[in-house]
């Protein structure tokens, strides 16, 4: 039996159209999850109330999206608003954070994806009578911290026990500048975040240095809102994280330094 050329062409066009609509329908069925973070270089880069422009955590979620077949809608928000909307379920979760009891009340945490520790930054020419080997060494020292950051229960207890002087600033760079000006004596932050914040300020970096300090490395997690159905996908998240760890993908992502 012969098929007329026009009929065959029409068949191909119909088939192509059906395939297109099938793929479109499949894309529409792809799960969409909303996750937030605040601008936290080098983990998330960009401006408040916008989609992040890049960063380590963004690369992490790109990889997770492929492995979980999920469309992650990422947004940068003020930190307290991000946590509040994760608590209420307006967002399905938080991209990257450390764990404490307050957050655990409304978030379920995945297996850890990374860990890092806070260092004690100070002016390079500043000399102290001790090396900050214990939290007691912070007595009488003006300590700069970033608003909303979790410095661990040991530090929180030491603040009360030793009546430590703690002064908040809204972000890492503002703390580093306050430190440079002598408005605080030390600033607590991990090395990647501090180094990235000073990439465009090499003179500032030359004037500051750090001591190891008494902090332990804290695990970083993805937080899933207990008010969202996403918590039922915890096992899928953890399986993907385990595969990424075994393959060296997590190490590759977190060792990369994004462009400022």
C-alpha positions as CSV (number, residue, x, y, z in Angstrom):
1,X,0.0,0.0,0.0
2,X,1.4,3.4,-1.0
3,X,1.1,6.5,1.2
4,X,0.7,9.8,-0.5
5,X,3.4,12.4,0.3
6,X,0.9,14.9,1.6
7,X,-0.7,12.3,3.9
8,X,2.7,11.2,5.2
9,X,3.7,14.8,5.9
10,X,0.5,15.4,7.7
11,X,1.1,12.3,9.8
12,X,4.6,13.5,10.8
13,X,3.3,16.9,11.8
14,X,0.5,15.4,13.8
15,X,2.9,13.1,15.6
16,X,5.4,15.9,16.3
17,X,2.5,18.0,17.7
18,X,1.4,15.2,20.0
19,X,5.0,14.7,21.2
20,X,5.3,18.4,21.9
21,X,2.1,18.6,23.9
22,X,3.1,15.4,25.8
23,X,6.4,16.9,26.8
24,X,4.7,20.2,27.8
25,X,2.2,18.3,30.0
26,X,5.1,16.4,31.6
27,X,6.9,19.6,32.3
28,X,3.8,21.1,33.8
29,X,3.5,18.1,36.1
30,X,7.1,18.5,37.4
31,X,6.9,19.3,41.1
32,X,7.6,22.9,42.1
33,X,9.0,23.7,45.5
34,X,9.7,27.1,46.9
35,X,12.9,27.6,49.0
36,X,14.3,30.8,50.4
37,X,17.6,32.1,51.9
38,X,19.0,35.5,52.6
39,X,22.0,37.0,50.6
40,X,24.8,35.0,52.2
41,X,28.0,35.1,50.2
42,X,29.4,32.8,48.9
43,X,26.4,30.5,49.4
44,X,23.8,32.8,47.9
45,X,24.5,35.9,45.8
46,X,22.0,38.6,44.9
47,X,19.6,41.1,46.3
48,X,16.7,40.9,48.7
49,X,13.3,40.0,47.1
50,X,14.9,38.6,44.0
51,X,16.0,35.3,42.5
52,X,19.6,34.5,43.6
53,X,22.1,35.3,40.9
54,X,24.4,32.4,41.9
55,X,26.4,30.9,44.7
56,X,27.3,27.6,46.3
57,X,23.8,26.8,47.6
58,X,22.3,27.7,44.2
59,X,24.6,25.1,42.5
60,X,23.5,22.6,45.2
61,X,19.9,23.1,44.3
62,X,20.5,22.9,40.6
63,X,22.0,19.5,41.1
64,X,19.2,18.4,43.5
65,X,16.6,19.6,41.0
66,X,18.0,17.3,38.3
67,X,18.3,14.3,40.6
68,X,14.8,14.8,42.2
69,X,13.1,15.9,39.0
70,X,11.9,19.0,40.9
71,X,11.6,22.6,39.8
72,X,13.1,24.6,42.7
73,X,11.8,28.2,42.8
74,X,14.5,30.0,44.9
75,X,14.1,33.5,46.5
76,X,16.3,35.8,48.6
77,X,14.4,37.2,51.5
78,X,15.3,39.0,54.7
79,X,16.5,36.2,57.0
80,X,13.8,36.5,59.6
81,X,11.1,36.6,56.9
82,X,12.5,33.5,55.3
83,X,12.4,31.6,58.5
84,X,8.9,32.8,59.3
85,X,7.5,31.9,55.9
86,X,9.1,28.4,56.2
87,X,7.4,28.1,59.6
88,X,4.0,29.0,58.1
89,X,4.5,26.9,55.0
90,X,4.4,29.8,52.6
91,X,7.8,28.4,51.6
92,X,8.6,24.7,51.5
93,X,11.9,25.2,53.1
94,X,15.2,27.0,53.6
95,X,18.1,26.4,51.3
96,X,21.0,26.2,53.7
97,X,21.3,26.7,57.5
98,X,22.6,25.2,60.7
99,X,20.4,23.5,63.3
100,X,19.2,24.7,66.7
101,X,16.3,23.9,68.9
102,X,14.2,26.9,67.8
103,X,14.5,26.1,64.1
104,X,13.9,22.4,64.8
105,X,10.4,23.3,66.1
106,X,9.2,24.0,62.6
107,X,11.8,22.5,60.3
108,X,12.8,19.0,59.5
109,X,16.5,18.8,58.6
110,X,18.0,16.7,55.8
111,X,21.3,14.9,56.3
112,X,24.1,17.4,56.4
113,X,25.5,18.7,53.1
114,X,28.6,20.5,54.5
115,X,30.2,21.6,57.7
116,X,32.3,24.6,58.6
117,X,33.4,26.5,61.7
118,X,33.5,30.1,62.8
119,X,36.9,31.8,63.2
120,X,37.9,34.7,65.4
121,X,38.7,37.6,63.1
122,X,40.7,40.6,64.4
123,X,42.9,43.4,63.2
124,X,46.3,42.0,62.0
125,X,48.3,44.3,64.2
126,X,46.1,43.8,67.3
127,X,47.7,41.8,70.1
128,X,45.6,40.1,72.8
129,X,46.9,38.5,76.0
130,X,45.4,35.1,75.0
131,X,44.7,33.0,72.0
132,X,40.9,32.5,72.3
133,X,41.3,28.9,73.1
134,X,38.2,29.0,75.3
135,X,35.1,31.1,75.4
136,X,36.3,32.5,78.7
137,X,39.0,34.3,76.7
138,X,36.2,36.5,75.2
139,X,35.6,38.3,78.6
140,X,36.0,42.0,78.2
141,X,36.2,41.8,74.4
142,X,33.7,43.4,72.1
143,X,32.4,40.6,69.9
144,X,30.8,41.3,66.6
145,X,28.2,38.9,65.3
146,X,25.8,38.9,62.3
147,X,22.1,39.3,63.1
148,X,20.2,36.0,62.7
149,X,23.3,33.8,62.5
150,X,23.4,30.6,64.7
151,X,26.7,30.5,66.6
152,X,25.9,27.3,68.5
153,X,24.6,26.4,71.9
154,X,28.1,26.5,73.5
155,X,28.6,30.1,72.5
156,X,25.1,31.0,73.6
157,X,25.7,29.5,77.0
158,X,29.1,31.2,77.3
159,X,27.5,34.6,76.6
160,X,25.4,34.1,79.7
161,X,28.0,32.4,81.8
162,X,30.8,35.0,81.2
163,X,28.5,38.0,80.6
164,X,30.1,38.5,77.1
165,X,29.6,41.8,75.2
166,X,28.0,40.9,71.9
167,X,27.1,43.5,69.2
168,X,25.1,42.7,66.1
169,X,25.4,44.1,62.6
170,X,23.1,43.3,59.6
171,X,25.7,41.5,57.5
172,X,29.3,40.1,57.2
173,X,30.8,43.0,55.4
174,X,29.5,45.6,57.8
175,X,31.0,43.6,60.6
176,X,34.4,43.4,58.9
177,X,34.3,47.2,58.3
178,X,33.4,47.8,62.0
179,X,36.3,45.5,63.0
180,X,38.7,47.5,60.7
181,X,37.6,50.7,62.3
182,X,38.1,49.4,65.8
183,X,34.4,49.6,66.8
184,X,34.5,45.9,67.7
185,X,37.5,43.8,68.9
186,X,36.7,40.5,67.2
187,X,34.2,39.2,64.6
188,X,33.0,35.6,64.4
189,X,32.5,34.2,60.9
190,X,33.7,31.2,58.8
191,X,36.6,31.7,56.4
192,X,34.7,31.3,53.1
193,X,32.1,33.9,54.0
194,X,34.7,36.4,55.2
195,X,37.1,35.9,52.3
196,X,34.4,36.2,49.7
197,X,33.1,39.4,51.4
198,X,36.5,41.0,51.0
199,X,37.3,39.9,47.5
200,X,36.7,43.4,46.1
201,X,38.4,45.0,49.2
202,X,42.0,43.6,49.1
203,X,43.3,46.4,51.4
204,X,40.7,45.5,54.0
205,X,41.8,41.8,53.8
206,X,45.4,42.8,54.4
207,X,44.5,44.6,57.6
208,X,42.6,41.7,59.1
209,X,43.5,38.2,60.1
210,X,42.0,35.4,62.2
211,X,42.6,32.9,65.0
212,X,41.2,29.4,65.2
213,X,39.2,30.0,68.3
214,X,37.1,27.5,70.4
215,X,34.4,26.8,67.9
216,X,33.5,23.4,66.6
217,X,32.6,22.7,63.0
218,X,28.8,23.0,62.6
219,X,26.9,20.9,60.0
220,X,24.9,22.7,57.3
221,X,21.6,21.3,56.3
222,X,18.6,21.9,54.0
223,X,15.6,22.7,56.1
224,X,12.1,21.3,55.1
225,X,9.1,23.1,56.4
226,X,6.9,20.9,58.7
227,X,3.9,22.9,57.5
228,X,4.6,21.7,53.9
229,X,4.1,18.3,52.2
230,X,7.8,18.4,51.3
231,X,8.6,16.7,54.6
232,X,7.3,13.5,53.1
233,X,10.1,13.7,50.6
234,X,12.8,13.7,53.3
235,X,14.0,10.3,52.3
236,X,14.3,11.3,48.6
237,X,16.4,14.3,49.6
238,X,18.7,12.2,51.8
239,X,19.2,9.6,49.1
240,X,20.2,12.3,46.6
241,X,22.5,13.9,49.2
242,X,24.1,10.5,49.9
243,X,24.7,9.8,46.2
244,X,26.2,13.3,45.8
245,X,28.5,12.7,48.7
246,X,29.7,9.3,47.5
247,X,30.3,10.7,44.0
248,X,32.3,13.7,45.3
249,X,29.7,16.1,44.0
250,X,29.1,17.8,47.3
251,X,32.9,18.3,47.8
252,X,33.1,19.8,44.3
253,X,30.2,22.2,44.8
254,X,31.3,23.4,48.3
255,X,35.0,23.8,47.3
256,X,34.2,26.0,44.3
257,X,34.4,29.7,44.9
258,X,31.8,31.6,42.9
259,X,32.7,34.8,41.1
260,X,31.7,37.9,43.0
